[in-house]
Amino acid sequence: MTALRLCLRHEPRTTERRTPVVPSDARRLVDSGVVLTVEESPQRIFPVEEYEAAGCRRAPAGSWASASPDTVVLGLKELPDEPVALSHRHVFFAHAYRQQPGAAGLLGRFAVGGGALLDLEYLVDDAGRRLAAFGFWAGYLGAALAVLRHRGRLPAPLAPTTKDELDAALRPAAGEGEFTALVIGALGRSGRGAGTAFRTAGVDATRWDLAETRDLDRPALLGHDVLVNAVLATAPAPPFLREEDLDSPARRLRTLCDVTCDVGSPFNVLPVYDRTTGWTEPVRRLREEPPLDLIAIDNLPSLLPRESSADFSAALLPQLLAFGTGAWGRCLDRFHQACREHGIAEGEFRHD
């Protein structure tokens, strides 16, 4: 059997500190016969030397573009704009299957090059459950940042930290007033993470999920001080917040954190903003009087890069050891389905 060739690529986004495979799991891949090349990356939380010590090959950043055709390129966030033609199989979170802006262009790059996208969001088991996800840490950090902002203690720009340091910052200081918080999507990974952060901060958050949002109590939603959205809709649904809600005299809501950041998608349940925020300016003011602040950062877990990477890598490792079977076939099927939905002919792609 031909050995699997993996390339762990450098992430071009400067605030992306995570990795889908940590050095200890890289060693297990190498020991199993995987040929693993790791690109140099100045911001990755684990230096390339730790991967070399685990038996991986070292390569310059961006060298994946000229790797052998059978190489599987592994990353997390968006690809650089070049090369236009994508000839490899790429594993990452592409956010291209729900009519997001730029989706057709990305899928077209695979058509030109003959490669394929194996989107990590669609690496699922037979029941459709995600097999590797950052959701818990996204929710945890979303709620944590919302708490710090509401208490007037959110630093800017943001910087990576550790869970111990963040937990210490979350604990209420003497004399800090109480506030009400709501988590929507509380039963999912992100919702559970948000609930954990609120408890650490001494806040007993209201928890809503499908049962509570089926017939939305909008006045109750607006009656909370802080809202964390952890719902990623996969079909059109009534929005949780509308523009007119932001101007309602009954709005008590002051801090909104959208963990999902589904900007531009027709399924977005928070269509009250048109762009995400970032590490340099993590907060955007949506209304001045009374104030309403938005946090919408689409790589939240990168603020706890070591913890979130270790959890994700542990979940992804068995899938990489079984690469090409089961869930990966479903990933490929979903890719071809998305291409058909965008009018891209399947015959333009390799099927290796």
Helices and strands as residue ranges (DSSP letters): E 5-8, H 23-31, E 35-39, H 48-53, E 57-59, G 63-66, E 72-74, E 89-92, H 103-113, E 116-119, G 120-122, H 135-150, H 163-170, E 181-184, H 189-200, E 206-208, H 210-213, H 218-222, E 226-229, H 243-246, E 255-258, E 284-288, E 291-295, G 300-303, H 305-321, H 327-341, G 346-348
